[in-house]
Amino acid sequence: MESEFLSTMALTFKLAAITTAILLFIAIPLASFLVFSKMRFKSIIETIVSMPLVLPPSVLGFYLLLAFSPASAIGNFLTEHGIHLAFSFEGLVIGSVLFSLPFMVHPIQSALAQVPHSIFEASYTLGKSKFETMVRVILPMIRSGLISGITLAFAHTVGEFGVILMIGGNIPDETRVASIAIYDEVESLNYAMAHQYALTLFVVTFSILLLVYTLNKKSLGGIQ
């Protein structure tokens, strides 16, 4: 059981780490677009990004399961090319990215909205490109927002249940993450093992959040 516990926890944090890395790559340009774009229908994109905050996880998981199914056009195309996303780790990553997207985008978006426009203008005046300005000037300024986004996305992915259950099931070493294991152990009346999983998640997520809030408080104190 100990080896099963370790492999389940390793898979859980592997999923959270990969999801967070992908989200960071996506969220920075997406948050920049939402803050600075004057596109007429930008509110529609903002709504889509925020949907996972209010949408039941089972709803998103259900539609992803339909999309990944060989019976759908997308699923059939993927299957013909040897790609099977339903009940696979890769499918979990896609579902986790979609479901945790607002937890990464919103903190970064909020931080970017507080950056004075004069900072951008000054950087452009000095000959910096938009990319250089973002990487060398803006990102260091919104460090607290980035840290918050990374932390929230990671912690949220660690605690996912509904989406993962719908599209991943309970396959050891493939889709059986800690949240699924807790449910499975409770169903089997193995409360001791469920407690081991639950306590581990509680301690890890609490420690991560405490560290981030402490670092952000020190960072703000240094600025003042």
C-alpha positions in Angstrom: 0.0 0.0 0.0 2.9 2.3 0.7 4.2 2.1 -2.9 0.7 2.7 -4.2 0.4 5.8 -1.9 3.7 7.2 -3.1 2.9 6.5 -6.8 -0.5 8.2 -6.4 0.9 11.3 -4.7 3.7 11.4 -7.4 1.1 11.3 -10.2 -0.9 14.0 -8.4 1.9 16.5 -8.2 3.2 15.6 -11.7 -0.3 16.5 -13.0 -0.3 19.7 -11.0 3.2 20.7 -12.1 2.6 20.1 -15.8 -0.7 21.8 -15.7 0.7 24.9 -14.0 3.6 25.1 -16.5 1.2 25.0 -19.4 -1.1 27.5 -17.8 1.7 30.0 -17.1 2.7 29.8 -20.8 -1.0 30.5 -21.8 -2.1 32.9 -19.1 0.5 35.7 -19.6 -0.5 36.5 -23.2 -4.2 35.8 -22.5 -4.2 38.1 -19.4 -2.3 40.8 -21.4 -5.0 40.6 -24.1 -7.8 40.9 -21.6 -6.2 43.9 -20.0 -5.0 45.9 -23.0 -7.1 44.8 -26.0 -10.0 47.0 -27.1 -11.6 44.2 -29.0 -15.4 44.8 -29.1 -16.4 41.3 -28.0 -13.6 40.9 -25.4 -16.2 40.3 -22.7 -17.2 37.0 -24.3 -13.6 35.7 -24.0 -13.5 36.9 -20.4 -16.7 35.0 -19.7 -15.4 31.8 -21.3 -12.2 32.1 -19.2 -14.2 32.6 -16.0 -16.7 29.8 -16.6 -14.9 27.1 -14.6 -15.3 29.3 -11.5 -19.1 28.7 -11.5 -19.5 25.7 -13.8 -19.9 22.3 -12.0 -16.8 20.2 -12.7 -18.9 17.3 -13.8 -20.3 19.4 -16.6 -16.9 20.3 -18.1 -15.8 16.7 -17.5 -18.9 15.3 -19.3 -18.4 17.4 -22.4 -14.7 16.7 -22.5 -15.5 13.0 -22.3 -17.9 13.3 -25.2 -15.3 15.3 -27.2 -12.6 12.6 -26.5 -15.0 9.7 -27.4 -14.4 8.0 -30.8 -18.1 8.7 -31.5 -17.4 12.4 -31.8 -15.7 14.0 -34.8 -12.8 15.2 -32.7 -12.4 11.9 -30.8 -12.6 10.0 -34.1 -9.9 12.1 -35.7 -7.6 11.7 -32.7 -8.2 7.9 -32.6 -7.4 7.6 -36.2 -4.0 9.2 -35.5 -3.4 7.0 -32.5 -4.2 9.5 -29.8 -6.5 8.4 -27.0 -7.4 11.1 -24.5 -10.3 9.5 -22.6 -9.1 7.8 -19.5 -5.5 8.8 -20.0 -3.0 11.1 -18.3 -2.9 13.3 -21.3 -6.6 13.8 -21.1 -6.3 14.7 -17.5 -3.8 17.4 -18.4 -6.1 19.0 -21.0 -9.1 18.9 -18.5 -6.9 20.3 -15.7 -5.7 23.2 -17.9 -9.2 24.2 -18.9 -10.6 23.9 -15.4 -7.8 25.7 -13.6 -7.4 28.4 -16.3 -9.1 31.3 -14.4 -7.0 30.6 -11.3 -3.9 31.5 -13.3 -5.3 34.2 -15.5 -7.2 36.3 -13.0 -4.2 37.1 -10.6 -2.0 38.0 -13.6 -4.8 40.0 -15.2 -5.3 42.0 -11.9 -1.6 42.6 -11.5 -1.2 43.8 -15.1 -4.2 46.2 -14.8 -2.3 48.0 -12.0 0.8 48.7 -14.1 0.8 52.4 -15.2 0.7 52.9 -18.9 3.6 55.3 -18.6 5.9 52.3 -17.8 5.1 50.9 -21.3 5.6 54.2 -23.0 8.9 54.8 -21.3 10.2 51.3 -22.3 9.1 51.8 -25.9 10.8 55.2 -25.9 14.1 53.5 -24.9 13.8 51.3 -27.9 12.5 48.1 -26.3 10.1 45.9 -28.2 6.7 44.8 -26.8 8.2 41.4 -26.1 11.3 42.8 -24.3 9.1 45.2 -22.3 6.9 42.4 -21.1 9.8 40.1 -20.2 12.3 42.5 -18.8 10.1 45.2 -17.3 6.5 44.2 -16.7 6.9 40.6 -15.5 9.3 41.5 -12.7 6.8 44.2 -11.6 3.9 41.8 -11.4 5.9 39.1 -9.6 3.4 38.8 -6.8 0.6 38.2 -9.3 2.6 35.6 -11.1 3.3 33.8 -7.8 -0.3 33.9 -6.8 -1.4 32.6 -10.1 1.1 29.7 -10.1 0.2 28.8 -6.5 -3.6 28.9 -7.0 -3.4 26.9 -10.2 -1.1 24.3 -8.7 -3.2 23.9 -5.5 -6.5 23.9 -7.5 -5.2 21.1 -9.8 -4.0 19.1 -6.8 -7.6 19.2 -5.4 -9.5 18.5 -8.6 -12.1 15.7 -8.5 -15.1 16.1 -10.7 -13.3 16.7 -14.0 -10.7 14.0 -13.3 -13.3 11.4 -12.3 -15.3 12.0 -15.5 -12.5 11.9 -18.0 -9.9 9.8 -16.2 -11.6 7.4 -14.0 -9.5 5.5 -11.5 -6.6 3.8 -13.3 -3.5 3.2 -11.1 -0.4 4.9 -12.3 -2.3 6.6 -15.1 -5.3 8.6 -13.8 -5.6 7.7 -10.1 -4.7 10.9 -8.4 -5.0 11.7 -4.7 -8.6 13.2 -4.8 -9.8 10.0 -6.6 -7.9 7.8 -4.2 -9.6 9.5 -1.2 -13.1 8.8 -2.7 -12.1 5.3 -3.5 -10.8 4.5 0.0 -13.9 6.0 1.6 -16.1 3.9 -0.6 -14.1 0.9 0.6 -14.4 2.0 4.2 -10.7 2.3 4.4 -10.7 5.5 6.4 -7.1 5.2 7.6 -5.8 5.3 4.1 -8.2 8.0 3.1 -7.0 10.1 6.0 -3.3 9.6 4.9 -4.1 11.0 1.5 -6.3 13.8 2.8 -3.8 14.9 5.5 -0.9 14.9 3.0 -2.9 17.1 0.6 -3.9 19.4 3.5 -0.4 19.8 4.8 1.2 20.3 1.3 -1.4 22.9 0.1 -1.4 24.7 3.4 2.4 25.0 3.4 2.5 26.2 -0.2 -0.2 28.9 0.4 1.5 30.0 3.7 4.8 30.4 1.9 3.3 32.4 -0.9 1.4 34.8 1.3 4.5 35.3 3.5 6.7 36.0 0.4 4.1 38.4 -1.1 3.8 40.2 2.2 7.6 40.6 2.5 7.7 41.7 -1.2 5.0 44.4 -0.6 6.8 45.5 2.5 10.0 45.9 0.6 8.3 48.1 -2.0 6.8 50.3 0.7 
